[in-house]
Amino acid sequence: MSSDSPALAATLRAMYGEADMHAVSSAFGDLCFAQVLALAPAIAPLIGALGALAGELPGLLSPGERTSPVLSAAIASLIRTNTVQRILPTWATVAPAGWGAAHTAALIDAVQHDRCSCWAAAALIGPCDASAPLLRTAREIARAIRRWGQTTPDDPTAWMDDLRSTEQKRLLSALKSEPYFAAVCLP
C-alpha cells in the first residue's frame, strides 16, 4: 500500500485522536483499516464502533453500543454517502429491530445508488410493503427473512403478518425453489 493512501492517512489520524467520523471515513472503506480502527486502543468510541461494523467485526460491539443513540445517528447520517457501503451489511445483522423504518426512503435510495445491498436495506427496514419489493433473489430473501425472524425470537415467523399475502407468497415461492436458501432462513 502506498504511503499516500487516503485510508492509511485516515487510520493514522484516528489513531492520533481524530474523533470526527467524516474526517476518517475513507478508512471505513478498507476492510483491513476498518479492523485496525475497531481493535486499536485509544480510538474514539464512535470511530471504533463504526470500524467494527465496516471491518465485519460486530461481535466487538457491546449491547449498549448496538442500541446507542449516538451510533444510530451516526449511521443514519452516513446512509446517503458512499462510506456506508461497508457499514450497513454488518449493521443489518445487529441493529435494533425496526431501526431502519425511520430511514426507509434513505435506505431505498441507497439501494438504488448501489450504496447498500437489497437484503441489508430490507432487513433494516423490517418486513413491510416498502422492504419486500427490494428482495429479488432467494439469497437476498433468505438473509432478510433470517434477520426479521431473529428480531422476534419468541415468534420467528411474525414477519409474515406484516406483509401482504401476495408478497408473502412471492418470497416463500422463491425460497421453495432454492432449498439451500430456505434452510438459511430457519431460526
DOMI-84472 format. One record per residue: residue number from 0; chain; x, y, z of N, C-alpha, C, CB in turn. Coordinates in nm, 3 decimals. Glycine has a CB too. Layout:
<atoms>
ATOM  pos  unit     n.c1     n.c2     n.c3    ca.c1    ca.c2    ca.c3     c.c1     c.c2     c.c3    cb.c1    cb.c2    cb.c3
ATOM  NUM     A        X        Y        Z        X        Y        Z        X        Y        Z        X        Y        Z
...
</atoms>
This chain:
<atoms>
ATOM  pos  unit     n.c1     n.c2     n.c3    ca.c1    ca.c2    ca.c3     c.c1     c.c2     c.c3    cb.c1    cb.c2    cb.c3
ATOM    0     A    0.085   -0.117    0.000    0.000    0.000    0.000    0.089    0.123    0.000   -0.096    0.000    0.122
ATOM    1     A    0.052    0.216   -0.083    0.132    0.338   -0.094    0.113    0.426    0.029    0.095    0.415   -0.221
ATOM    2     A    0.217    0.503    0.060    0.211    0.588    0.179    0.117    0.707    0.160    0.350    0.639    0.213
ATOM    3     A    0.069    0.729    0.037   -0.025    0.838    0.016   -0.170    0.788    0.010    0.009    0.913   -0.113
ATOM    4     A   -0.194    0.672    0.064   -0.327    0.613    0.068   -0.418    0.695    0.160   -0.320    0.466    0.114
ATOM    5     A   -0.534    0.737    0.110   -0.629    0.811    0.196   -0.677    0.726    0.315   -0.749    0.857    0.113
ATOM    6     A   -0.693    0.595    0.293   -0.738    0.508    0.402   -0.632    0.498    0.511   -0.771    0.369    0.349
ATOM    7     A   -0.506    0.488    0.470   -0.397    0.485    0.567   -0.389    0.617    0.644   -0.262    0.455    0.497
ATOM    8     A   -0.397    0.727    0.572   -0.389    0.859    0.637   -0.505    0.876    0.736   -0.392    0.972    0.531
ATOM    9     A   -0.623    0.833    0.697   -0.739    0.845    0.787   -0.722    0.757    0.910   -0.868    0.807    0.713
ATOM   10     A   -0.669    0.638    0.892   -0.646    0.547    1.005   -0.545    0.608    1.101   -0.596    0.409    0.956
ATOM   11     A   -0.439    0.662    1.048   -0.338    0.725    1.133   -0.396    0.844    1.208   -0.217    0.769    1.050
ATOM   12     A   -0.478    0.924    1.141   -0.541    1.038    1.209   -0.629    0.990    1.325   -0.624    1.122    1.110
ATOM   13     A   -0.703    0.882    1.302   -0.788    0.827    1.408   -0.703    0.776    1.524   -0.877    0.714    1.354
ATOM   14     A   -0.592    0.715    1.492   -0.504    0.662    1.597   -0.437    0.774    1.675   -0.397    0.571    1.536
ATOM   15     A   -0.427    0.893    1.616   -0.372    1.009    1.685   -0.480    1.097    1.745   -0.287    1.090    1.590
ATOM   16     A   -0.602    1.043    1.755   -0.706    1.112    1.831   -0.818    1.176    1.753   -0.644    1.212    1.910
ATOM   17     A   -0.817    1.170    1.622   -0.926    1.229    1.544   -1.057    1.157    1.578   -0.897    1.222    1.390
ATOM   18     A   -1.158    1.233    1.615   -1.287    1.175    1.655   -1.399    1.208    1.557   -1.324    1.222    1.793
ATOM   19     A   -1.369    1.286    1.453   -1.471    1.321    1.354   -1.482    1.208    1.252   -1.436    1.457    1.282
ATOM   20     A   -1.598    1.141    1.250   -1.615    1.025    1.163   -1.600    1.061    1.015   -1.751    0.961    1.186
ATOM   21     A   -1.635    1.182    0.977   -1.622    1.223    0.838   -1.475    1.243    0.800   -1.702    1.352    0.813
ATOM   22     A   -1.396    1.284    0.895   -1.254    1.307    0.869   -1.177    1.177    0.847   -1.192    1.383    0.984
ATOM   23     A   -1.229    1.068    0.901   -1.161    0.939    0.887   -1.243    0.838    0.805   -1.132    0.881    1.023
ATOM   24     A   -1.344    0.886    0.736   -1.437    0.797    0.667   -1.371    0.710    0.560   -1.546    0.877    0.604
ATOM   25     A   -1.264    0.754    0.498   -1.201    0.671    0.395   -1.146    0.541    0.455   -1.087    0.750    0.326
ATOM   26     A   -1.115    0.539    0.581   -1.066    0.416    0.646   -1.177    0.311    0.655   -1.011    0.447    0.786
ATOM   27     A   -1.302    0.355    0.662   -1.413    0.259    0.672   -1.434    0.182    0.542   -1.542    0.332    0.709
ATOM   28     A   -1.383    0.233    0.432   -1.398    0.167    0.303   -1.298    0.055    0.280   -1.386    0.266    0.195
ATOM   29     A   -1.203    0.039    0.368   -1.099   -0.063    0.354   -1.112   -0.160    0.471   -0.956    0.001    0.350
ATOM   30     A   -1.137   -0.286    0.441   -1.161   -0.387    0.546   -1.049   -0.390    0.650   -1.176   -0.525    0.483
ATOM   31     A   -0.926   -0.392    0.605   -0.814   -0.402    0.700   -0.802   -0.279    0.788   -0.684   -0.424    0.625
ATOM   32     A   -0.812   -0.161    0.729   -0.800   -0.038    0.808   -0.920   -0.022    0.902   -0.788    0.084    0.716
ATOM   33     A   -1.037   -0.065    0.857   -1.155   -0.060    0.945   -1.132   -0.150    1.066   -1.283   -0.104    0.868
ATOM   34     A   -1.073   -0.266    1.044   -1.045   -0.357    1.155   -0.942   -0.298    1.250   -0.997   -0.492    1.102
ATOM   35     A   -0.846   -0.225    1.196   -0.748   -0.157    1.282   -0.822   -0.058    1.372   -0.638   -0.083    1.197
ATOM   36     A   -0.913    0.019    1.314   -0.990    0.116    1.394   -1.071    0.046    1.502   -1.082    0.199    1.304
ATOM   37     A   -1.125   -0.070    1.470   -1.206   -0.144    1.566   -1.124   -0.200    1.681   -1.279   -0.257    1.497
ATOM   38     A   -0.999   -0.234    1.654   -0.917   -0.306    1.753   -0.810   -0.222    1.823   -0.850   -0.419    1.686
ATOM   39     A   -0.776   -0.109    1.766   -0.668   -0.028    1.824   -0.712    0.038    1.954   -0.621    0.078    1.724
ATOM   40     A   -0.622    0.044    2.051   -0.655    0.113    2.175   -0.659    0.265    2.154   -0.552    0.077    2.285
ATOM   41     A   -0.730    0.332    2.236   -0.736    0.478    2.239   -0.802    0.540    2.116   -0.597    0.533    2.252
ATOM   42     A   -0.880    0.464    2.042   -0.959    0.519    1.931   -1.087    0.574    1.991   -0.989    0.410    1.820
ATOM   43     A   -1.136    0.685    1.937   -1.264    0.741    1.983   -1.371    0.632    1.974   -1.304    0.867    1.899
ATOM   44     A   -1.455    0.619    2.076   -1.553    0.509    2.077   -1.641    0.500    1.952   -1.642    0.525    2.197
ATOM   45     A   -1.689    0.613    1.901   -1.773    0.608    1.782   -1.693    0.558    1.661   -1.833    0.748    1.752
ATOM   46     A   -1.570    0.604    1.648   -1.485    0.560    1.537   -1.458    0.410    1.549   -1.350    0.640    1.536
ATOM   47     A   -1.433    0.363    1.669   -1.411    0.220    1.692   -1.534    0.138    1.658   -1.370    0.196    1.836
ATOM   48     A   -1.652    0.187    1.696   -1.776    0.114    1.667   -1.802    0.108    1.517   -1.895    0.181    1.738
ATOM   49     A   -1.783    0.220    1.448   -1.801    0.221    1.303   -1.696    0.134    1.235   -1.794    0.365    1.249
ATOM   50     A   -1.574    0.133    1.291   -1.469    0.045    1.239   -1.506   -0.101    1.256   -1.338    0.073    1.310
ATOM   51     A   -1.567   -0.136    1.368   -1.610   -0.274    1.391   -1.716   -0.315    1.287   -1.667   -0.291    1.533
ATOM   52     A   -1.807   -0.224    1.257   -1.910   -0.255    1.157   -1.849   -0.266    1.018   -2.021   -0.148    1.158
ATOM   53     A   -1.768   -0.168    0.980   -1.706   -0.169    0.847   -1.606   -0.284    0.834   -1.636   -0.036    0.820
ATOM   54     A   -1.546   -0.324    0.945   -1.449   -0.433    0.946   -1.510   -0.569    0.964   -1.350   -0.409    1.053
ATOM   55     A   -1.644   -0.576    0.961   -1.717   -0.702    0.975   -1.686   -0.774    1.107   -1.685   -0.794    0.859
ATOM   56     A   -1.676   -0.693    1.213   -1.650   -0.747    1.347   -1.760   -0.704    1.444   -1.512   -0.699    1.398
ATOM   57     A   -1.886   -0.739    1.416   -1.995   -0.691    1.501   -1.989   -0.743    1.643   -2.126   -0.728    1.440
ATOM   58     A   -1.919   -0.852    1.665   -1.907   -0.908    1.800   -1.830   -0.817    1.894   -1.839   -1.041    1.794
ATOM   59     A   -1.759   -0.719    1.840   -1.686   -0.624    1.925   -1.778   -0.519    1.985   -1.577   -0.556    1.845
ATOM   60     A   -1.898   -0.506    1.931   -1.992   -0.407    1.985   -2.066   -0.464    2.105   -2.093   -0.362    1.876
ATOM   61     A   -2.068   -0.390    2.212   -2.142   -0.432    2.330   -2.291   -0.409    2.304   -2.095   -0.355    2.458
ATOM   62     A   -2.378   -0.474    2.382   -2.521   -0.448    2.365   -2.556   -0.299    2.381   -2.601   -0.529    2.466
ATOM   63     A   -2.485   -0.232    2.469   -2.509   -0.088    2.487   -2.469   -0.007    2.364   -2.433   -0.038    2.607
ATOM   64     A   -2.361   -0.047    2.299   -2.319    0.023    2.178   -2.418    0.000    2.064   -2.179   -0.022    2.135
ATOM   65     A   -2.470   -0.121    2.056   -2.566   -0.153    1.950   -2.694   -0.070    1.960   -2.602   -0.301    1.954
ATOM   66     A   -2.730   -0.031    2.079   -2.852    0.048    2.098   -2.822    0.195    2.125   -2.934   -0.009    2.213
ATOM   67     A   -2.697    0.234    2.111   -2.656    0.370    2.138   -2.719    0.469    2.040   -2.504    0.381    2.132
ATOM   68     A   -2.785    0.573    2.092   -2.840    0.676    2.003   -2.731    0.747    1.922   -2.918    0.778    2.085
ATOM   69     A   -2.611    0.757    1.977   -2.501    0.822    1.906   -2.461    0.739    1.784   -2.379    0.842    2.000
ATOM   70     A   -2.446    0.608    1.800   -2.411    0.521    1.688   -2.525    0.520    1.586   -2.380    0.377    1.737
ATOM   71     A   -2.645    0.511    1.633   -2.763    0.512    1.544   -2.766    0.638    1.459   -2.892    0.500    1.626
ATOM   72     A   -2.747    0.752    1.522   -2.749    0.880    1.449   -2.632    0.888    1.351   -2.743    0.998    1.549
ATOM   73     A   -2.518    0.837    1.390   -2.401    0.840    1.301   -2.427    0.757    1.176   -2.275    0.789    1.374
ATOM   74     A   -2.480    0.638    1.194   -2.508    0.552    1.079   -2.615    0.616    0.991   -2.552    0.411    1.125
ATOM   75     A   -2.718    0.669    1.053   -2.825    0.736    0.976   -2.769    0.851    0.893   -2.935    0.787    1.071
ATOM   76     A   -2.674    0.925    0.950   -2.617    1.039    0.877   -2.528    0.994    0.762   -2.537    1.126    0.972
ATOM   77     A   -2.483    0.870    0.764   -2.396    0.819    0.658   -2.471    0.749    0.545   -2.296    0.724    0.716
ATOM   78     A   -2.601    0.724    0.562   -2.675    0.646    0.463   -2.664    0.704    0.323   -2.822    0.637    0.502
ATOM   79     A   -2.665    0.833    0.311   -2.661    0.895    0.178   -2.518    0.918    0.127   -2.735    1.027    0.180
ATOM   80     A   -2.420    0.854    0.191   -2.281    0.867    0.147   -2.227    0.730    0.104   -2.193    0.926    0.261
ATOM   81     A   -2.117    0.730    0.032   -2.055    0.604   -0.008   -1.987    0.534    0.109   -1.954    0.629   -0.118
ATOM   82     A   -1.960    0.606    0.214   -1.896    0.549    0.333   -1.976    0.432    0.389   -1.879    0.656    0.440
ATOM   83     A   -2.104    0.435    0.371   -2.194    0.339    0.435   -2.188    0.199    0.372   -2.334    0.391    0.429
ATOM   84     A   -2.129    0.185    0.255   -2.129    0.057    0.185   -2.076   -0.058    0.269   -2.047    0.068    0.061
ATOM   85     A   -1.971   -0.037    0.343   -1.914   -0.144    0.424   -1.982   -0.154    0.560   -1.764   -0.123    0.443
ATOM   86     A   -2.053   -0.052    0.601   -2.112   -0.049    0.735   -2.251   -0.115    0.740   -2.123    0.095    0.782
ATOM   87     A   -2.338   -0.084    0.645   -2.477   -0.130    0.654   -2.496   -0.282    0.654   -2.553   -0.074    0.541
ATOM   88     A   -2.423   -0.359    0.574   -2.446   -0.503    0.580   -2.420   -0.564    0.719   -2.359   -0.573    0.478
ATOM   89     A   -2.317   -0.516    0.785   -2.289   -0.567    0.920   -2.390   -0.511    1.019   -2.146   -0.530    0.963
ATOM   90     A   -2.424   -0.384    1.004   -2.524   -0.321    1.092   -2.656   -0.395    1.081   -2.543   -0.172    1.056
ATOM   91     A   -2.689   -0.443    0.961   -2.815   -0.514    0.940   -2.823   -0.642    1.023   -2.833   -0.548    0.793
ATOM   92     A   -2.709   -0.697    1.061   -2.709   -0.820    1.140   -2.723   -0.796    1.291   -2.582   -0.897    1.114
ATOM   93     A   -2.702   -0.671    1.335   -2.704   -0.644    1.480   -2.789   -0.524    1.521   -2.565   -0.623    1.529
ATOM   94     A   -2.844   -0.452    1.425   -2.921   -0.331    1.458   -3.046   -0.367    1.538   -2.961   -0.257    1.329
ATOM   95     A   -3.091   -0.276    1.621   -3.216   -0.299    1.692   -3.331   -0.320    1.593   -3.246   -0.180    1.787
ATOM   96     A   -3.424   -0.404    1.628   -3.538   -0.435    1.540   -3.608   -0.306    1.496   -3.638   -0.528    1.611
ATOM   97     A   -3.633   -0.297    1.367   -3.706   -0.182    1.314   -3.625   -0.055    1.302   -3.822   -0.157    1.397
ATOM   98     A   -3.494   -0.062    1.325   -3.411    0.059    1.322   -3.430    0.136    1.191   -3.264    0.022    1.340
ATOM   99     A   -3.435    0.066    1.082   -3.440    0.131    0.952   -3.574    0.185    0.911   -3.395    0.038    0.851
ATOM  100     A   -3.680    0.155    0.985   -3.813    0.203    0.947   -3.816    0.355    0.935   -3.918    0.157    1.048
ATOM  101     A   -3.747    0.422    1.023   -3.743    0.569    1.019   -3.656    0.621    0.905   -3.691    0.624    1.152
ATOM  102     A   -3.582    0.532    0.841   -3.489    0.571    0.735   -3.523    0.501    0.603   -3.345    0.539    0.778
ATOM  103     A   -3.648    0.460    0.588   -3.688    0.381    0.472   -3.650    0.448    0.340   -3.837    0.357    0.475
ATOM  104     A   -3.687    0.572    0.322   -3.660    0.640    0.194   -3.509    0.647    0.167   -3.720    0.782    0.195
ATOM  105     A   -3.431    0.678    0.268   -3.286    0.687    0.250   -3.225    0.551    0.219   -3.220    0.746    0.376
ATOM  106     A   -3.275    0.445    0.282   -3.223    0.311    0.256   -3.259    0.265    0.114   -3.277    0.211    0.360
ATOM  107     A   -3.381    0.294    0.071   -3.420    0.258   -0.066   -3.335    0.335   -0.166   -3.570    0.287   -0.090
ATOM  108     A   -3.310    0.462   -0.138   -3.222    0.541   -0.225   -3.081    0.482   -0.227   -3.219    0.688   -0.177
ATOM  109     A   -3.034    0.436   -0.112   -2.900    0.375   -0.106   -2.894    0.248   -0.191   -2.862    0.342    0.040
ATOM  110     A   -3.001    0.170   -0.191   -3.006    0.051   -0.276   -3.002    0.092   -0.423   -3.134   -0.034   -0.246
ATOM  111     A   -3.082    0.191   -0.458   -3.089    0.236   -0.598   -2.957    0.295   -0.648   -3.199    0.340   -0.613
ATOM  112     A   -2.877    0.345   -0.557   -2.748    0.404   -0.595   -2.629    0.315   -0.556   -2.732    0.541   -0.529
ATOM  113     A   -2.656    0.187   -0.536   -2.553    0.086   -0.507   -2.466    0.119   -0.385   -2.464    0.070   -0.625
ATOM  114     A   -2.528    0.179   -0.284   -2.456    0.204   -0.159   -2.497    0.104   -0.051   -2.482    0.347   -0.110
ATOM  115     A   -2.598    0.023   -0.081   -2.647   -0.074    0.017   -2.705   -0.193   -0.058   -2.754   -0.010    0.111
ATOM  116     A   -2.681   -0.311   -0.005   -2.739   -0.431   -0.066   -2.888   -0.436   -0.037   -2.669   -0.558   -0.013
ATOM  117     A   -2.960   -0.502   -0.125   -3.106   -0.513   -0.111   -3.145   -0.580    0.020   -3.165   -0.591   -0.228
ATOM  118     A   -3.077   -0.690    0.052   -3.115   -0.764    0.172   -3.090   -0.681    0.298   -3.038   -0.896    0.180
ATOM  119     A   -2.979   -0.607    0.301   -2.947   -0.529    0.421   -3.050   -0.419    0.441   -2.806   -0.468    0.410
ATOM  120     A   -3.088   -0.351    0.334   -3.190   -0.247    0.345   -3.322   -0.307    0.392   -3.209   -0.174    0.210
ATOM  121     A   -3.362   -0.419    0.333   -3.488   -0.483    0.373   -3.482   -0.530    0.518   -3.519   -0.603    0.280
ATOM  122     A   -3.369   -0.586    0.558   -3.354   -0.632    0.697   -3.363   -0.515    0.794   -3.221   -0.706    0.716
ATOM  123     A   -3.302   -0.403    0.759   -3.302   -0.286    0.847   -3.440   -0.220    0.853   -3.199   -0.184    0.800
ATOM  124     A   -3.508   -0.212    0.740   -3.641   -0.151    0.737   -3.740   -0.237    0.813   -3.688   -0.130    0.592
ATOM  125     A   -3.727   -0.367    0.800   -3.821   -0.460    0.862   -3.924   -0.504    0.760   -3.890   -0.395    0.984
ATOM  126     A   -4.001   -0.606    0.794   -4.099   -0.659    0.699   -4.214   -0.561    0.677   -4.153   -0.794    0.748
ATOM  127     A   -4.230   -0.517    0.554   -4.338   -0.424    0.520   -4.350   -0.412    0.369   -4.314   -0.284    0.584
ATOM  128     A   -4.447   -0.336    0.325   -4.469   -0.318    0.182   -4.354   -0.244    0.114   -4.598   -0.243    0.159
ATOM  129     A   -4.276   -0.169    0.187   -4.164   -0.097    0.128   -4.040   -0.185    0.113   -4.129    0.026    0.212
ATOM  130     A   -4.021   -0.277    0.206   -3.898   -0.357    0.203   -3.909   -0.483    0.118   -3.860   -0.395    0.343
ATOM  131     A   -4.021   -0.547    0.116   -4.036   -0.674    0.044   -4.002   -0.662   -0.105   -4.177   -0.725    0.060
ATOM  132     A   -4.045   -0.558   -0.175   -4.011   -0.548   -0.317   -3.861   -0.534   -0.345   -4.083   -0.432   -0.377
ATOM  133     A   -3.783   -0.497   -0.246   -3.639   -0.487   -0.265   -3.575   -0.624   -0.286   -3.574   -0.417   -0.146
ATOM  134     A   -3.641   -0.727   -0.235   -3.585   -0.862   -0.235   -3.622   -0.936   -0.363   -3.634   -0.940   -0.113
ATOM  135     A   -3.521   -0.982   -0.436   -3.547   -1.049   -0.563   -3.496   -1.192   -0.565   -3.484   -0.971   -0.676
ATOM  136     A   -3.375   -1.214   -0.522   -3.317   -1.348   -0.530   -3.342   -1.424   -0.401   -3.165   -1.340   -0.559
ATOM  137     A   -3.334   -1.556   -0.411   -3.354   -1.640   -0.293   -3.251   -1.608   -0.185   -3.346   -1.789   -0.330
ATOM  138     A   -3.129   -1.576   -0.225   -3.024   -1.541   -0.129   -3.063   -1.415   -0.051   -2.889   -1.519   -0.201
ATOM  139     A   -3.106   -1.311   -0.122   -3.147   -1.185   -0.056   -3.265   -1.210    0.036   -3.184   -1.077   -0.162
ATOM  140     A   -3.362   -1.285   -0.013   -3.483   -1.314    0.065   -3.447   -1.388    0.192   -3.582   -1.396   -0.018
ATOM  141     A   -3.364   -1.490    0.180   -3.326   -1.570    0.297   -3.254   -1.487    0.402   -3.237   -1.687    0.255
ATOM  142     A   -3.162   -1.401    0.359   -3.087   -1.320    0.455   -3.179   -1.222    0.529   -2.975   -1.244    0.385
ATOM  143     A   -3.268   -1.159    0.455   -3.361   -1.063    0.518   -3.457   -1.135    0.611   -3.439   -0.985    0.412
ATOM  144     A   -3.514   -1.245    0.566   -3.610   -1.319    0.650   -3.542   -1.371    0.776   -3.672   -1.435    0.572
ATOM  145     A   -3.421   -1.419    0.763   -3.349   -1.467    0.882   -3.336   -1.355    0.985   -3.208   -1.521    0.844
ATOM  146     A   -3.301   -1.237    0.939   -3.288   -1.123    1.032   -3.423   -1.083    1.089   -3.223   -1.003    0.961
ATOM  147     A   -3.526   -1.081    1.006   -3.660   -1.049    1.057   -3.701   -1.147    1.166   -3.764   -1.050    0.942
ATOM  148     A   -3.671   -1.274    1.145   -3.705   -1.376    1.244   -3.625   -1.361    1.372   -3.682   -1.513    1.186
ATOM  149     A   -3.500   -1.320    1.361   -3.416   -1.301    1.479   -3.464   -1.185    1.565   -3.272   -1.278    1.438
ATOM  150     A   -3.530   -1.089    1.506   -3.573   -0.972    1.584   -3.695   -1.004    1.671   -3.606   -0.856    1.490
ATOM  151     A   -3.760   -1.115    1.643   -3.872   -1.162    1.729   -3.847   -1.309    1.762   -4.012   -1.142    1.656
ATOM  152     A   -3.749   -1.336    1.847   -3.710   -1.475    1.872   -3.822   -1.563    1.928   -3.594   -1.477    1.966
ATOM  153     A   -3.918   -1.506    1.998   -4.028   -1.586    2.050   -4.129   -1.623    1.942   -4.096   -1.512    2.163
ATOM  154     A   -4.125   -1.551    1.830   -4.217   -1.576    1.720   -4.145   -1.544    1.589   -4.348   -1.491    1.735
ATOM  155     A   -4.053   -1.632    1.546   -3.969   -1.602    1.430   -4.043   -1.591    1.297   -3.865   -1.704    1.418
ATOM  156     A   -4.169   -1.627    1.293   -4.246   -1.612    1.170   -4.343   -1.493    1.177   -4.324   -1.739    1.140
ATOM  157     A   -4.329   -1.410    1.277   -4.418   -1.294    1.293   -4.408   -1.199    1.174   -4.383   -1.218    1.421
ATOM  158     A   -4.295   -1.199    1.107   -4.277   -1.112    0.991   -4.383   -1.137    0.885   -4.139   -1.133    0.930
ATOM  159     A   -4.435   -1.258    0.878   -4.535   -1.291    0.777   -4.662   -1.209    0.793   -4.568   -1.440    0.783
ATOM  160     A   -4.695   -1.174    0.916   -4.815   -1.095    0.943   -4.804   -0.951    0.895   -4.846   -1.096    1.091
ATOM  161     A   -4.682   -0.906    0.870   -4.659   -0.767    0.831   -4.654   -0.746    0.680   -4.530   -0.719    0.891
ATOM  162     A   -4.668   -0.854    0.603   -4.663   -0.844    0.457   -4.797   -0.876    0.395   -4.555   -0.937    0.401
ATOM  163     A   -4.823   -0.814    0.281   -4.942   -0.851    0.203   -4.927   -0.997    0.163   -4.961   -0.759    0.076
ATOM  164     A   -5.037   -1.067    0.147   -5.030   -1.209    0.114   -4.959   -1.234   -0.020   -5.170   -1.269    0.109
ATOM  165     A   -4.971   -1.142   -0.115   -4.903   -1.161   -0.244   -4.751   -1.155   -0.227   -4.948   -1.055   -0.346
ATOM  166     A   -4.703   -1.063   -0.146   -4.558   -1.053   -0.121   -4.510   -1.174   -0.041   -4.524   -0.923   -0.046
ATOM  167     A   -4.587   -1.212    0.057   -4.552   -1.329    0.138   -4.539   -1.452    0.048   -4.658   -1.353    0.248
ATOM  168     A   -4.635   -1.473   -0.040   -4.632   -1.589   -0.130   -4.513   -1.581   -0.226   -4.763   -1.599   -0.210
ATOM  169     A   -4.484   -1.462   -0.277   -4.372   -1.445   -0.369   -4.240   -1.482   -0.301   -4.366   -1.300   -0.422
ATOM  170     A   -4.222   -1.432   -0.179   -4.098   -1.460   -0.107   -4.085   -1.609   -0.075   -4.091   -1.378    0.022
ATOM  171     A   -4.193   -1.669   -0.027   -4.188   -1.811    0.009   -4.171   -1.899   -0.114   -4.316   -1.851    0.084
ATOM  172     A   -4.231   -1.862   -0.226   -4.215   -1.939   -0.351   -4.070   -1.936   -0.397   -4.307   -1.883   -0.462
ATOM  173     A   -4.009   -1.821   -0.388   -3.868   -1.810   -0.427   -3.780   -1.899   -0.339   -3.820   -1.664   -0.419
ATOM  174     A   -3.813   -1.905   -0.212   -3.734   -1.990   -0.122   -3.759   -2.138   -0.148   -3.768   -1.957    0.024
ATOM  175     A   -3.882   -2.174   -0.181   -3.913   -2.315   -0.209   -3.835   -2.367   -0.330   -4.063   -2.334   -0.231
ATOM  176     A   -3.805   -2.278   -0.422   -3.731   -2.321   -0.540   -3.581   -2.335   -0.512   -3.753   -2.223   -0.655
ATOM  177     A   -3.537   -2.288   -0.399   -3.395   -2.295   -0.361   -3.383   -2.349   -0.218   -3.326   -2.154   -0.373
ATOM  178     A   -3.386   -2.481   -0.200   -3.388   -2.539   -0.065   -3.273   -2.493    0.026   -3.384   -2.688   -0.076
ATOM  179     A   -3.155   -2.472   -0.032   -3.043   -2.427    0.050   -3.077   -2.295    0.118   -2.917   -2.412   -0.036
ATOM  180     A   -3.128   -2.200    0.042   -3.160   -2.071    0.098   -3.281   -2.077    0.190   -3.184   -1.970   -0.012
ATOM  181     A   -3.372   -2.170    0.165   -3.484   -2.191    0.256   -3.430   -2.231    0.394   -3.581   -2.298    0.201
ATOM  182     A   -3.327   -2.316    0.394   -3.267   -2.359    0.520   -3.191   -2.246    0.589   -3.173   -2.476    0.497
ATOM  183     A   -3.133   -2.155    0.511   -3.057   -2.043    0.567   -3.146   -1.956    0.656   -2.995   -1.959    0.455
ATOM  184     A   -3.272   -1.942    0.621   -3.356   -1.851    0.697   -3.427   -1.917    0.813   -3.456   -1.788    0.606
ATOM  185     A   -3.400   -2.043    0.838   -3.461   -2.109    0.954   -3.405   -2.050    1.083   -3.437   -2.262    0.949
ATOM  186     A   -3.488   -2.043    1.186   -3.439   -1.986    1.314   -3.330   -2.073    1.376   -3.555   -1.970    1.413
</atoms>
